[in-house]
Amino acid sequence: MRKAIAPMLILAILGMLGVIQREVLADTFARLIELPRIRLVPLALAAMAMVSARGFFLRACSPGVTLRQAIMTDQSALAAGYGIAFGGGAVGTGMRIHMFTKWNISHLTIASSIIATAVVPSFTTWGLPILLLIGPVLRGTASPEQTLAFAVGVPLVGVSFVFWWWALRSSTLFSTIGRVTGLVRLFLLRKIPLRYQKVRAAVERTQPIAFSIGMRDDLVRLLRDRWAMILAASVGTLTAGFTCLWISSVVFDVEGLAFREALVVFSLVRIVIALSPIPGGTGLAEVGLIVLLERAGVSTIDATGMTLLYRFVTWFLPIIVGSATWWRYNHTRSANLTRFT
């Protein structure tokens, strides 16, 4: 039943839109069909730039991984995260661990990469609206949702920064995690029957405390050696994402949308996606983006068409590309295994 919650919620949201905004959707699809195919070329290029930017960010956080491998891994994990309604994120992380392991990336590097690619985007997700809204909030011209995002984002970023500064400066946190994991290891060894020798041997080989401390040292080294690359890659990912949104507005001939307003809308919808319990924010992101665009002065039809184009590029297309890259990875690996046997 839990697996059906997310799809049911998505269908409910889409069904509600179909009933309430039936005429709007009809007019929107009519305009989309009439778009000259040549006008979709810039959007396709923006999508390619987005794929490359995400891959470069993963490569920046993963020493020893090539850009091609990073793109394949990122898109495959993204397809799982967006395409699987329940537990897609965990499946995507498992796919990344599997692919990196097959490419002989060390476990410490994999762990540091997972932490870095989770923490850095959280700072940019909340940091961008803070930078954009600090002026309007201080002047008292910000809308209620903008003020709320700023009020929540400032302490959240501040607390997160202090937490990670302390965690990386001191070994206390990671040592505690190692000790707790060590207790779990002892518990598993008491519960796993002796006849499961391979499973017990795998658990016995683990060294939780040493691994946790080593992971912290590796993460510190990663940030010290690659902070500039990680920062540039993170900004590049943001830029590519906003470019997809802006080009969507240009392709659909959206009227009344200023560049700065589009940037604010982009920053706020990223928060909606980050807070959504549904993979990729499906349903909630579309509704939120349409509402934010309408608040910015865009007509309902323009907002809907722009949203459909943008979400097609940033949500639906990654599922297709990621499925293809995962198939390619497995096909190439199977071919290599056959060749060597």
Disulfide bonds with the S-S distance in Angstrom:
none
